[in-house]
């Protein structure tokens, strides 16, 4: 693997500035001027929660939404790197943290957001509480798939690379820098794209949240789109969607595509690809004297100082490793006892609430679980049927990816709930149309977790294995059976785990259908949760939510986790 530098170039160092440097400096000046203009114009447009539909308000609202998204993503990335590392590095961590992650990603956050919002507003101002709650909501839409992807890359790291790190006696920091982050970078980048798409999906809910008579709405692009749709201002809605699409395309061209071009060097392969991922912006910046100066003088020296500091803080121990198994086991037991004691107290209190639920309502919960399970299974099968071939096509063909990658991100970022009324109009008259509409909404909200993971997996298939299959004249089906599907297996399972949890969460919206003056609750656990929330039946709400979380965890434990262990043990690139 090549050293992890930000930008590299084979061009000789020049003393004079190039035209690329002039363009970069001019672009920075224009960016600073634009941000200053937006900041100065903000007070004239924004008045508390009142949302202005003037076109000149869009840059300010878009900047606020982008800052919330970036804050949530930074928190998600930090959580991912730390949590996934602990879960993959020890047996007790894996036994504790992975099941906890299953529970966290299966909890319907929209059901608990009112409690979070009201709790924060009790000791914070409404604006601060709303900002924190919006970041929390976006965070929960971004973090779980990133954490699962990072955990998957750590568990499937080739054994020979691990042994090489052990031979060189790297400490934890050097192992992270030279092995773990490079090996998992491609998967992490693609899942970051998915996380941003999921964040845009939840943006409207995060910026337009109300609890009873309390309005916690925030100025932003999501609230702008919601207000435009509510008032029927098609002109404002068009320009708001255009701004959202522009931001997504800009992030693709200036962030994600350069990162993919940079991360291509870390692919585990013996020969280079004929068509590696390219980025005009990456090539442009790499040609500037400014980037070379930053690499050599700022980033390079900064990394060297960080390396020395981490080696001083965590020195490599000489001699045989200390046997601290007993101490770790004792600490694990103590932590386990503490967690079990806490769970016992919580379950005792929860048990009293569950006992208050009548038997008739428990029967409703059981029937609802079976109905939702059937819809989730259909949605997952439909998602797998199209995401595997399309994901392989995009991931294995950089030329096709250059055109479809932005389109996929835009499509994944469009809130499916905004399209749901249109779907209902067309499907309401069909036999079983309402159930089909619910399945379709689940599909629209979950299929992207599978697609982005499959694209990441297809893009990491070693080029030498592709050449070998071509030299052996393996037919298409045999190539899929012996190369593509085994290489994708762990990525498919990782995407399926998050997609499964997302489908169950989507049932809260999919099984509560509103069109015109009519409101219909379909038989299902999601519809039951929505109805219990509307009726203020908190014991039923708790029982239904607990049952859904338990169902998701059991499915992950009994189906997806065994498949994941098989992928980890049988389909590693060793």
N, C-alpha and C positions, 0 to 999 in steps of 0.2 A: 504494500500500500504506500502511496505517496504521502509525504508530510501534509498535515491538515492546515494548509494555508488558504486564506480567503480567496485571493486571485493570483494566478500565475500567468506568466507570459514567457515566450522564448525569444522575444525581441530584445536586442541589446539596450542597455540603459542609455538614454539620451539626456543631455544637459538642458536642451531647450524644451519649452513646453510645446506639446503637439496641439493640433486643432481639437482633438478630443478633450484635452485639458481645458481649453477655452470654453467649449460647450458645457462641460461639467460645472465649471465655475459660474457661467452664466445661468445654468439651470438652478444651482444652489441659491444664487441671488434672486431669481424669479420665485423660487419656493419661499424664501424668507419674506419677500415682498407680499406674496399671496397670503401667507399666514397672518402677517400683520394687518392686511386689508380685511381679512375675515374677522379677526379679533376686534378691530376698531368698529366694524359694522354690526357686531353682535347686539349691543344694547338697543339699537333701533328696531331690531326684529323680534327679539325674545322678551316676553313679559311673563315670567313664571311659567306655569303649565300651559298658557295660551300658545297655540301653535299657529304661526303665520304661514299661509300658503303662497306667499310671494316667492317668486323664483329666486330672488337674491338671497333668500334665507337658506336655500339648499346647501351652499358650501359650508355654512356654519353648522347646520344640523348634521351634515355628513361628517364633518370633522369631529363633532361630539360622539357620534356613533362609532367612528373609527377608533377613537381613544378608548371607549368602553370595550370594544372588541379586542384591541391590543392589550389592555390591562388584563382582561380575562384570559387571553392566550398566554401571556407571560406567566401568570399564576398557574395555568394549566401545564405549561412546559416544565416549570420548577417542580410541581407536584408529580408529574410523570417521571422525571429523571430520578427523583428521590424515592418515590413509592415503588416504582417498578424495579429499581435497584435492590431495595430491601426485600421485595417479594421474590426475586430471583436468586439472591445470594445465600439464603439460608433455608434449611428445611422447615424450621418453626415459622419463619416469616412467610413462606409459601403456604403453609397450612392455615395461617391466620389471615394474611393480607389478601390473598386471592379470593377466598370466599367472601371477605368483607367487600372487595371490589365488585363481586357479583351482586351483592345486596345493594350497594350504592348506585350502580348503574341501572338497577331495576326499579328504584324508588321513583314514582311519578312526581317530579319536582313541582309541577304545576299544582298538585294537590296540597303541597306543604308551603308554597310560596306565600299565601296569605299569612300563615303563622310566622314565617321569617320576616315578612314586611312589618307586621304589627309589633313583633318583638323588638326589631331594630328601632322603630319609631317611638317606642316607649322611653328610650334614653337618648335618642338622637333626633335632630331636626328631620322633618319630613323629606327635605331635599337630599340630605346625606343618607338617610335610610333608603330612599328610592334608588340612589346611585349605587349603594352597596348591594342592594337586592338585585338590581339589574346585572351587575357584574357577577354575582353568585349564580343567577339563572344562566347567563351566557357561559360561565365557567363550567357548569354541569352539562351543558350541551357540547363542550369541546373536549373535556379532559378524559372521559372514560375510554374512548377508542384509541387515543394517543397512549394511554397507560397500558392498555392491552397489547398494542403494537410494540411498544418498547419492551415490555415483559417478554413478548414472543421472540423478539430479536435477541435478547439476552439468553434465553433458554435454548435457542437454536444456533448459537455461535459455534462454528466448526471446532472440533476438538484439537486439531493441530495448531490453530491459532491460539487457543487457550494455553497449550503446552509451550508454545513459543514465548508467550508472555511470562509463563512461570520460569522458563530457562533464563530469560533476561532479568528476572527478579524485579519486575515492575511493581510499584505500589498501587494502591487503588486509583489514585489520580491518573497515573501514566497508563494504567489499563483502560480507564474510561476514555482517555484522550486518543490513544493509539489503536484500540481494538473495538471497544463497545460502541462508542459514538460513530466512528466510521462505518462499522458493519451495519448498524441500525439506522443510518442517516436517511437512506432512500425511503424505507418504510415510514420513518418518522416524518419526513417531508410530505409524503402523500397523505398521511393521516392528519397532518397539520392543515392541508388544504380542505380535507373533509371536516375538520373541526371548525374552520372558518365558515364553511358552507352551513354547518349546523348552527353556528352563532348567528349568521344572518337570518336563518330560519326562525330563531327565537327572538330576534331583535324587536319585532312589533309587540310581542307579549311583554318583553322586558321594559319597553318604554311607554306602554299604555295600560299599566296595571292599576286596577281599582279594587278596593276592599270596602264593600258597603257604601257609605257616604264619603269615604276618604279617597281622594284622587291622588295617586302616586305617579301620574304621568310625568315624563321627562322630555325635554326638547331633544330631538334627534331625527334621523332619517326614518326610523321605524314609526315614530309618532306622526311624522309628516305624511307618510304613505297611508297610515290608518285614518288620519283626519281627512285627507283628500278623498279616500274611498267613502267615508261616512257622509261627507258633504256632496258627493257626486261630482267633484271637480276633476273631470277627466284630463284636463290640461296639466294640472298640478300632479296628478297621479302618473301621467306619462313622463314628465320631467323627473319626478322622484325615482321611478323605475330606471330611467335612463342614467341618473346619477349612480344608482346602485350597480348597474351593469358596468358603468365606466370604472367604478372603484374595483370591482372584481377583475376586470380585464387588466387594469393597471397593476394590481397586486400580482396577477399571473405573469405579466411581462417584466416587472421590475423586482419581484421577490422570488416567487416560486420557480419560474423557469430558470433564472440564474442559479438558484440553489440546486436544482436537479442537474444542470450542466456541471456544476462544481462537484456534486456528490457522485457523478458517474465514475470518477477515478477510484472509488472505493468498492466497485463491483468485484465480486469474487470470481475472477476468470483468468485464464492463461493467455488469451489473445484479446486484443481490442476489437470493439465493434466497428463494422463498416459505417454505420450511421449512428454515432453517439448523440445523445441529446445536445442540442445547441441552443444558444440564447444570444441574440444580437446585443442585448444590453450587457451581458457578461463579457462578450468579446470586446465591446466598446470600452467598458471600464478597464478591462485588463490591458488595453493599449495606452492608457494614460500614465503619465509620470506620477500623478497624484496617487494612484492605486499602488504603484511600485514603492513609492515613498512610505505609504501607510503600511504596506506589508513588511518592509524592511525595518523601518524606524519605530513604528508605533505597535502594530500587531505582533510582529516577530519578537521584538524586545520585550513587549508586555507578556507574551506567552513564556519567554525564557525566564523572566522574573517570577511569573506564577509557578512555573515548574520548580524553580529553586525553592520558593517558599513552601510549596506542597511537599517537596522532598525533605525539607527541614522539619515540617510539621508532622509528616508521616514517613519517617525514614524506613528504609528497607532493613529488616532485622537480619543480622548475621547468625549463622549457625542453624541448627535444626529448629523448625517451628515449635513454638510453645504449645503444649497440649492444654488448652483451656476448655476442653469439651465439657468437663464437669461443671465449671463455672457458668458456661453458656446454658447448659441444661438446667442448672439451678435458677438462673435468671428467667429462662423460658417458662419454668414451672411457676415461679412467682408471678410473672406477667399473666400466665394462663389463669391462675387462681384469682387474680384481681379482676380480670375480664369476666370470668365466670361469676364472680360475686356481683359485679355490676349488672350482668345479664340477668342474674337471678332476681335482683331487686326490680329491674325494669319489667321482666316477664311477670312478676307477681302483680305489679300494678296493671300491666297490660291484660293479665288474665281476668282481673275484676271487670275490666271494660268488655272483654270478649264474652264473659258470662252474661252480661246484660243484653246480648243480642239474642232475640228469640229464635227458636228452631226454624220457623218459617223463613226467616231472613237468611239463615245459614243454608237452607235449601236453594234459595235464590242465588247465593254466592256460588254454590257448587255447580248449578246449571250455567251460571254466567261464566265460570272458569272454563267449562267444556266448550261453550259457544265461542268464546274469545280464542281458546286454544286452536279450534278449527280454522278460524279466520287467520290467525298468525301463521299456522302451518301452510295454508294456501298462499299467503303473501310471501313467505320465505321461499317456497318452491318456485313461484313466478319470478322472484328476484334472482335466484340461482340460475334459472333457465336462460336469462338474457345477460346477466352481468359477467358470467364466466367467459363466453365467447367474445363479448365486446371488450371486456377488460384485458383479455389476452391480446386482442387486436391492437388496442391502444398502447399497452405496455411493451409490446415487442416490435412496434413500428414507430420510431421517433418521428418520421415524416407525418404519419397520421396523427400522432399525439400533438404535434404543433397546432393542428387545426381543431381537434376535438377537445383538448384539455380545457381551454377557456369555456367552450360550449358546455362541457360537463359541469364545470364549476358554477356557471350561471344557472343552469337548470337545477342543480342541487341546492342553490341558494334561494330559489323562489319559494316562498312559504306555501306549502301545499294547502294549508287551511284557507288561503286566499282563493284558490281554485276550486275549493270544495262546493260552494254554491252552484257553480257552473256544472260540475260533475253531477250534482243532484238533479238539476233540471233535465239532463239527458237520460239519467238512469232511473228516475222516480217512476216512470211509466212502464219499465221493463219488469218481467217476472223475477222476483228476488232482487230487484234493482237496488234497494236500500242496503242489503247485505253486500252486494257487489261494490257499491260505492264505499262502504266501510273498509272492505279488503283493499280497494284501490288507494284509499287514503293511507292505510298502513304501509302499502307498497311504496308510495311516493315519499314517505318519511323515513324508510329504512333501507331501501335498495342501494343508496349511495355508500353506506358503510361497507357493503360487500364490494361494490365497484371499485372504490379507491384502494382497498386492500388488494384486490386482484390485480389492478394496474401496477401497484408497487411490487407484487410478487413476480409478475411477468417481466417487469423491467430489470429484475435482479437475476434472471436465469443466465448462467454463464454462457458467453458466446462460443467457447470451445465445445460445450455440449451440443449447441445448435449445429456447429460445423460437423461434429462427429455423427449426429443423426442424419445430416445431409449426405455425408460420405458413405454411410451404410445404406443409403437409399431406403430409409424407413418410411413406410406409408403414413398418411396423415393420422389415421386412427391409432396406429402403434406409437407414433410420436406423442400423441396426447396421452396415451395410457402409460408410457414408460418415462416420459420427460416432463411434459407440461403439467399434468395433474399432480404428480408427486411433488414437483417444485412449488406448486401453488397451494398444496394441501394445508399447510400451517396458516397461510394468509387467508384462505377461505374460512377456516375455522375461527380465526381471530375476528374477521369481519362478521361472521355469523353470530358470534356471541353478543357483540354490540348491536347488531341488527335485530336479533331476537328481543333483547331488552327494549330497544326502541319501538318495535312493533307493539309490544304490550303497553308501553306508555302511550303510543298513538291511539290505542283503543279508547282512551278517555275522551278524545275528540271524535274519533270515528264512529263510536256507538251512541253519540249524542248528536242527532241530526236536526237541523233547523232550516226550514225553507218557508218563506212567506210568513204567515202567522202561526204555522204549525211547528211543534217541537216533538220529536220522536226519540224515545230511548229504546235502542235495540237491546235484545237479550244479550247480555255480556257483562263481564266484570268492569270494563271501562264505563259503560253506560250506568251501571249500578253506583260506581264511585261518583260520577257526575250528578246523578239524581240525589244521592245521599248528601252531597255538598249543597245542592240547591235547597233541599228540605231541612238542612241543619241537623240531620240525624248522624251525630258524631260517633256513636258506637258502631253503627253500620258502616260509616266511612272508614273507621279504623280497621274493622274486621275485613272489609273488602280490600283495602290497601294492603293489609298484612297478608291476606290470602294470595293476592297477585304477586307480591314480592316473593313469598314462599314458592309459588309455582315457577317463577322465573329462575330462582336459585336451584330448585330441584331439576329443572330441564337442563340447566348448565352443568350440574353435577352428574346427572345420569346420562346425558347425551353428548354435549359439546366437550366437556373436560376429558372423557375417555378418548374421544377422537383427537383432541389436542395432544394428549400424551402419546398417542400413536404417531402423530405427525412429528413430535419432538424426538421420538426414539427411532423411527423407521425412515423418515424422509429428510434427514439432515444432509447438508452439503459437506460431508466429511470425506 
